[in-house]
Amino acid sequence: MTKVLVIDDDQGVHAIINVIVKKHIPDCDFLSAYNGEDGLEIAERELPDAILLDVEMPGINGYETCRRLKENKKTAHIPVIIFTGMAADTEGMSAARDCGADELLGKPISKVALIEKIEGLLKKDEQ
């Protein structure tokens, strides 16, 4: 079973991503965290196959959450897709690279791009 952790403070985003991904990856099990601190804890405990991470959240933001995931020996191998409304912004792209994100996805989230990025990261992980 493939496990994907979604870290976003918007419950609607969790529901939308769940519906989109389940259509293409039916055996996917979703884990949810609504802030960075909980996301770090769940990632370390559950070791998901991929993490979808929003930038703008209360507490620690997505860039800091990603940096901490990549610094932790237990979670450093987990691919992280950061999604943000600033994806087209050079600063946003640079910040995503600097924190160790594997992929960057713009908001609003494209169904096709989301599936392509998740499947691409999961295939990389299998190799």
N, C-alpha and C positions, 0 to 999 in steps of 0.2 A: 504494500500500500504506500502510495506517495503522500507525504505530508508537506503541506504548505502553510506557513505562518503568515498571517496578514496583521501588520501593525499599523493601525490608523485609528484616529479618535472618532471617526464618523461611522456609525453602525450601518448606514446605507451603503457605504463603499464595501464593507465586508459582504453584505448580501449580494451586491451586484457582481463582485469578483467571484463569489462562490457559484452563482448561477452560470456565469460565463465559462469558468474553468471546468465545472462538473460536466458540461455538455461535451467537452473535448477530452477530458481526462477523468472518466467516470470513477476510477478507483482512488481519486484524490480525497484525502482527509484534511479538512481545514481546521486550523488552530487560530484563535483570535486573541489579540491584545489591543487595548485601546490607548496605550501610552508606551513610551520607550522603556521605562523601568520594567513593566510587566512583560514586554516583548523580550527583553534580555533574559529574564528569569525563565520564561517558557521556552525560548530557544535553547538555553543550556540544559533544561530538563528533558525536552522532547526531541532535540536534534532533528529539526525538519529538513526536508530535501531542498527547500528554497524558502526565501523570505521576501515578501512584498512589503515595502516600507514607505510610509508617507513622510514627507519632510516636516510639514507644519503640524506640530502636536504640542499639547501642554507638557510641561516638565522638560525633559531633554528632547531635543528635536531629532529628526531622522538622520541627519548627518552624524551627530554625536552617537546616536544609537548604533549606526553602522560602524563607526570607528571602534566602538567598544566590542561589537560582535567580532570584528576582524582582529582585534588584539587578544581576544580570549582563545586559548588553545583548543578549547572544546567546540567553539562555534566558528572559528576562522575559516574552515573549509566550506561553510554553507553559502551558496550563492545568494546575493542580495540584489533585488531590483528596487531601486528607489523611484518613486513616482512623485512628480511635482508639477505645479503650474508653471514653474520656472525652467522647464526642460529646454526651451529654445534660447534661454538666457545663458550667455557664456559663463557668467558667474555661477549659475546653478549647475551647469555641466562640470565646471572645474571643481566645485565643492563636492559633487558626487564622486568624481575620480579621486580626489584627495582623501576622502573618508574610506575608500576601498570598495565602493559599490561595483558590482559586476555588470550591471545594466542600468540604464536610465530610461524612464518612461514618462511621457508628458501627460498632463491632464487637460482636457478630459481623456480618460483612458480609452484607447482604441481596442475593441475586442480582438481584432486580428493581431495587433502588435503585442497585446498581453499574452495571448496563447503562444505566439512565435517565440517570445522571450522566455517564457516558462519552459516550453518544450526544449528550446535550445540549451538552456542551463541544465535541465534534467538529463539530456543526452550527453552533455559534456561530463556530467557527474558520473555517468555509467561507464565512460571510457577509462 
